[in-house]
Amino acid sequence: TSFLILRILIIIILSSLLTFTTMPTDITNGLESLLKPLKIIKFPVGELATMLSLTLRFIPSLLEETNKIIKAQASRGAEFSEASFKKKLVQIISLLIPIFVISFKRAEDLANAMEVRGYIVGGERTKIDVMKIHYYDYLALSFGIVLLATSILFRVGVFNVPL
């Protein structure tokens, strides 16, 4: 179980490192470029990238709204720290309902804005920066594949290293 917890912590740390150091548009463009071969089987890569981009942009605003709601409810006397399970459940529900209302309102506003600006699902998109793969990208990819293969071989037991 401790190894599983360690894996989850590593995933959280690496995903946080990625999202803190890379702009959401770069993450979206990179994912779209990586998944471009799936267009052969008619997979909607552009729509997936758009959904990811919108999700990444919604998270900080939802966290901010959640903090505002928690502070507003705390000013009305709600305590989120110490309570019985039943009270905590009621408090969480009283927190989730306004968050859902706010998120649906923002989603509706976003849909209206996209419609007004002429967004067409499946339409051809243009980019300011066209990503191209360079030799150091191949080098990083090769290093990652070698690292993955080595870890798999160690896990399977091909390399028995006496300690």
C-alpha positions as CSV (number, residue, x, y, z in Angstrom):
1,T,0.0,0.0,0.0
2,S,2.9,2.4,0.7
3,F,4.2,1.8,-2.8
4,L,0.8,2.6,-4.2
5,I,0.6,5.8,-2.2
6,L,4.1,6.7,-3.5
7,R,3.0,6.2,-7.1
8,I,0.0,8.4,-6.6
9,L,2.2,11.1,-5.0
10,I,4.6,10.9,-7.9
11,I,1.8,11.3,-10.4
12,I,0.4,14.3,-8.5
13,I,3.8,15.9,-8.2
14,L,4.6,15.4,-11.9
15,S,1.2,16.6,-13.1
16,S,1.5,19.6,-10.9
17,L,5.0,20.3,-12.2
18,L,3.7,20.1,-15.8
19,T,0.7,22.4,-15.2
20,F,2.7,24.9,-13.2
21,T,5.6,25.2,-15.7
22,T,3.7,24.9,-19.0
23,M,1.0,27.1,-20.4
24,P,-2.4,25.4,-21.0
25,T,-2.3,26.3,-24.7
26,D,1.1,24.5,-25.0
27,I,-0.2,21.4,-23.2
28,T,-3.3,21.4,-25.5
29,N,-1.2,21.9,-28.7
30,G,1.2,19.2,-27.6
31,L,-1.5,16.7,-26.9
32,E,-3.2,17.5,-30.2
33,S,0.1,17.0,-32.0
34,L,0.7,13.7,-30.2
35,L,-2.8,12.4,-31.0
36,K,-2.8,13.6,-34.6
37,P,-2.3,10.0,-36.0
38,L,-5.7,9.1,-34.5
39,K,-7.4,11.3,-37.1
40,I,-6.9,8.4,-39.5
41,I,-9.6,6.5,-37.6
42,K,-11.8,9.6,-37.4
43,F,-11.1,10.3,-33.7
44,P,-12.0,13.9,-32.9
45,V,-8.5,15.1,-31.8
46,G,-9.3,18.8,-32.1
47,E,-12.4,18.5,-30.0
48,L,-10.6,16.5,-27.3
49,A,-7.8,19.2,-27.2
50,T,-10.4,21.9,-27.0
51,M,-12.2,20.2,-24.1
52,L,-8.9,19.7,-22.3
53,S,-8.0,23.4,-22.8
54,L,-11.3,24.5,-21.4
55,T,-11.1,22.2,-18.5
56,L,-7.6,23.5,-17.6
57,R,-8.9,27.0,-17.7
58,F,-12.0,26.3,-15.6
59,I,-10.1,24.6,-12.7
60,P,-8.5,27.8,-11.2
61,S,-11.7,29.8,-11.4
62,L,-13.7,26.9,-9.8
63,L,-11.2,26.7,-7.0
64,E,-11.5,30.5,-6.5
65,E,-15.3,30.3,-6.4
66,T,-15.1,27.3,-3.9
67,N,-12.9,29.4,-1.6
68,K,-15.3,32.3,-1.8
69,I,-18.3,30.0,-1.0
70,I,-16.4,28.4,1.9
71,K,-15.6,31.9,3.3
72,A,-19.2,33.0,2.8
73,Q,-20.5,30.0,4.6
74,A,-17.9,30.3,7.4
75,S,-19.1,33.9,7.9
76,R,-22.6,32.5,8.4
77,G,-21.4,30.1,11.0
78,A,-20.6,26.9,9.1
79,E,-17.6,25.0,10.3
80,F,-15.9,22.6,7.9
81,S,-13.2,21.3,10.2
82,E,-14.9,19.6,13.2
83,A,-18.3,18.0,12.8
84,S,-19.9,14.6,12.7
85,F,-20.1,12.6,9.5
86,K,-23.7,13.6,8.9
87,K,-23.0,17.3,9.4
88,K,-19.9,17.2,7.2
89,L,-22.1,15.5,4.5
90,V,-24.7,18.3,4.7
91,Q,-21.9,20.9,4.6
92,I,-20.3,19.3,1.5
93,I,-23.7,19.2,-0.2
94,S,-24.3,22.9,0.7
95,L,-20.9,23.6,-0.9
96,L,-21.4,21.5,-4.0
97,I,-24.8,22.9,-5.0
98,P,-23.5,26.5,-5.5
99,I,-20.4,25.2,-7.3
100,F,-22.5,23.2,-9.7
101,V,-24.8,26.2,-10.3
102,I,-21.8,28.5,-10.9
103,S,-20.0,26.0,-13.2
104,F,-23.2,25.4,-15.3
105,K,-23.6,29.2,-15.6
106,R,-20.0,29.6,-16.7
107,A,-20.3,26.8,-19.1
108,E,-23.4,28.3,-20.6
109,D,-21.7,31.7,-20.9
110,L,-18.7,30.1,-22.6
111,A,-21.0,28.2,-25.0
112,N,-22.7,31.4,-25.9
113,A,-19.4,33.2,-26.4
114,M,-18.1,30.5,-28.6
115,E,-21.3,30.4,-30.7
116,V,-21.2,34.2,-31.1
117,R,-17.5,34.0,-32.2
118,G,-18.4,31.5,-34.9
119,Y,-17.0,28.3,-33.3
120,I,-17.8,25.3,-35.5
121,V,-17.4,21.8,-34.0
122,G,-15.0,19.9,-36.2
123,G,-14.0,23.0,-38.1
124,E,-10.4,23.6,-39.3
125,R,-8.3,25.5,-36.8
126,T,-5.3,27.7,-37.4
127,K,-2.4,28.1,-35.0
128,I,-0.1,31.0,-34.5
129,D,2.8,28.7,-33.5
130,V,3.1,25.5,-35.5
131,M,4.9,22.9,-33.5
132,K,7.7,20.9,-35.2
133,I,9.7,18.0,-33.9
134,H,13.5,18.5,-33.6
135,Y,16.4,16.2,-32.9
136,Y,16.4,16.9,-29.1
137,D,12.7,15.8,-29.1
138,Y,13.8,12.5,-30.6
139,L,16.6,12.3,-28.1
140,A,14.2,12.9,-25.1
141,L,11.7,10.4,-26.6
142,S,14.5,7.8,-27.0
143,F,15.7,8.4,-23.4
144,G,12.2,7.9,-22.1
145,I,11.7,4.7,-24.1
146,V,15.0,3.3,-22.8
147,L,14.1,4.3,-19.2
148,L,10.7,2.7,-19.5
149,A,12.1,-0.5,-21.1
150,T,14.8,-0.7,-18.4
151,S,12.2,-0.3,-15.6
152,I,10.0,-2.9,-17.2
153,L,12.9,-5.3,-17.5
154,F,13.9,-4.8,-13.9
155,R,10.3,-5.3,-12.8
156,V,10.0,-8.5,-14.8
157,G,13.2,-9.8,-13.4
158,V,15.4,-10.0,-16.5
159,F,18.1,-8.0,-14.6
160,N,18.7,-9.8,-11.3
161,V,20.9,-7.4,-9.4
162,P,22.3,-8.9,-6.2
163,L,22.4,-6.4,-3.4
